[in-house]
């Protein structure tokens, strides 16, 4: 199957770091519906694409950091005085 021409919707979405599959998951739509939107997008769809946040790569979380230099005592945790 030949790949269809890239539309303005595709360019906007990709420029912000998204794929149609990721955007469909975010919007609660399947791949087929996202393809239909991309191929025959309305002004509303373009406005929605322009309003997308730029996607950044998620940083890997490290284990929780303990603050050994400033431990919290039970009195500071809200224990009755």
C-alpha positions, 0 to 999 in steps of 0.5 A: 500500500502506497503512503499518502502525501503528508498533509499540513496536519501531519507536519504540525503534529510531527513538528511538535514531536508527536506521531498520529498513534500517540496523538490518537491515544491522547485524544482517545481515537484509533489509528483509522480515525486519526488517519481520516482526520489527518487526510481530511482535517477541518479548521478545528482539527488544525487548531487542535494540532497547533494547540498541542504541547511540544512533546519532550522525552521523559527523563528516567526517574531515579530512586527517591532521594533521602535528605541525610543532611536534614532528617525530619524528626517525628516532632516536625512531622506534625506529631501533637505537642 
